[in-house]
């Protein structure tokens, strides 16, 4: 009886319903994300047809690059002196298993429900954020000055920026006037939330992505450049004058940069990051081919701390260091090989083909946002940013597969 019950379960539908729930948990529940990831792996295996799935995986450029990157990361344990640390570091990449699951099992008829689920969850997150900001309620460990309720403020700012662009496209391409109004109100709320939070990364990434999207969708490039500069300037000026958090963070950034340039002071938020980038670049140049291995990035940084007089890192006594830049992190850890593979992930995403201008734009926006996130943090090792990457890269390679004539033919033949 149990065997018949298991046999009669529609695993394909279950997987897609789980993806809807996963999209909902993404911005608000780490525990929910982990639980659903485990269920997705189990149901994906029970669904069967593994040989066909494997064939799809090895025929996808992005997944091949990702697999090669992960295998090389595991191989790097051999030349790391901190093998247990390295294995624990690499273990966290298991969240990326969601990508081939989405690619092989997502049905296109569920796509709108999945994106809507993400937007509903972000709306809940923003309501909680505004409540904290206006001190209507409180959440342990979250300050009204940085009201990021469920994930770190840097990652939350990227989530918000991407939400704004999803809503912008819904406004532009929706034919329902009432829904256009709803999306517009939601987008303005998301945009405001972006600038009342302390995540400068998402704010800067938003302006750059706005510029990129304008260039992509306007035949007259000069008009696109001028238009995006004007819109960006209006948003920036409004945020600077209306948001105390944004106002203070911008002033703080200016002072930090001024002290760094004029006084060689590398002891504040941005300047500490710059000092880490300088140190990490030297570590890479000392080990250019295959890197130091995971966990050995800081073994020989004393000479650079002394050379540049980076006071913040005096008496640093750990072999591992987070360079706050994923490109530099992988260059130091895995050398030119690892860096090339990591960059190859973005190239593979950029080369995806889409019939829909909406998905093309959102794919490019996602890539630009994630590249900028990676430029200021270890994006592929922090859970919130890792699952953001895993979920949406899986979504976009699946959409590209369905919008490709050749792959559509394969799907129809299989059905």
Protein Blocks (a to p, Z undefined) as FASTA:
>chain_A
ZZmmmmmpcfklmmmmmmmmmmmmmmmomklmmmmmmmmmmmmmmngomlmmmmmmmmpm
klmmmmmmmmmmmmmmmmpcblmlmmmmmmmmmmmmmmmmmmmmocfklmmmmmmmmmmm
mmmmmmmmmmmmnomaccehiafklccfkbcfklmmmmmmmmmmmmmmmmmmpcbfklmm
mmmmmmmmmmmmmmmpcblklmmmmmmmmmmmmmmmpmblmlmmmmmmmmmmmmmmmmmm
mmmklmmmmmmmmmmmmmmmmnopafbfklmmmmmmmmmmmmmmmmmmnonoehilmmmm
mmmmmmnopaklgoiabfbdcehiaklmmmmmnommlmmmmmmmmmmmmmpccfblklmm
mmmmmmmmmmmmmmmccfklcfklmmmmmmmmmmmmmmmmmmpmklmmmmmmmZZ
